[in-house]
Amino acid sequence: MRTNIYSEEFTGDVELVREPIHDAVRFFLKSPPALRRTPRDNRSAVTFWFTQRDASKAAKAFRKAAELCDLFK
C-alpha cells in the first residue's frame, strides 16, 4: 500500500496514542470538505501503529525521514 501526503496537508499537530498492546504516532492533516465528518472537523490523520517492542524501529524510521527532509534546506 502507498499513501501520498502533500506538504500543504500538514498541520504540525502530532500526538502519541497509547493502547494496551500497540502504541501509535498520529499526524493530523488538513482535509477537503468531502472528507469531513462534521462541518467543523477539518482534519484527517495518518496513524503509524507499532508494538512497544518495535518502538525503537519506528523511532529510527522517523529520525531517518527527518534527516532526509533536512536535505531540502
C-alpha positions in Angstrom: 0.0 0.0 0.0 1.2 3.5 -0.8 -0.2 6.7 0.7 0.8 10.1 -0.7 0.5 13.2 1.6 1.5 16.6 0.4 3.2 19.3 2.5 0.2 21.6 2.3 -1.8 19.0 4.1 0.4 19.0 7.2 -1.0 20.8 10.3 2.0 20.4 12.6 -0.2 18.5 15.1 1.2 15.2 16.1 0.0 13.0 19.0 1.0 9.9 20.8 -1.7 7.2 21.1 -1.3 4.6 23.8 -3.2 1.3 23.8 -2.6 -1.9 25.8 -0.8 -3.8 23.0 0.1 -1.2 20.4 1.1 2.5 20.5 1.0 5.0 17.7 2.1 8.3 16.4 -0.7 10.2 14.7 -0.1 13.1 12.3 -3.1 15.3 11.7 -3.7 16.6 8.2 -6.0 19.2 6.7 -9.0 17.6 5.0 -11.0 18.7 2.0 -14.7 19.3 2.8 -15.7 16.0 1.2 -13.7 14.0 3.9 -15.0 15.9 6.9 -17.2 14.1 9.4 -18.8 17.3 10.6 -18.6 20.9 9.2 -16.2 21.9 12.0 -13.9 18.9 11.5 -11.2 20.0 9.1 -8.6 17.3 9.9 -7.7 13.8 8.7 -4.9 11.8 10.3 -2.3 9.3 9.4 -1.5 6.9 12.2 1.6 4.7 12.5 1.0 1.8 14.8 3.7 -0.3 16.4 4.2 -2.6 19.4 6.2 -1.3 22.3 8.9 -3.9 21.3 9.1 -2.2 17.9 9.1 1.4 19.2 12.8 1.9 18.6 12.4 0.6 15.0 9.6 3.2 14.4 11.8 6.0 16.0 14.7 5.1 13.8 12.5 5.4 10.7 11.1 8.7 11.8 14.6 10.1 12.5 15.8 8.9 9.1 12.8 10.7 7.5 13.6 13.9 9.4 17.2 13.7 8.2 16.1 13.3 4.6 13.7 16.3 4.9 16.6 18.4 6.2 18.5 17.8 3.0 15.9 20.1 1.2 17.1 23.1 3.2 
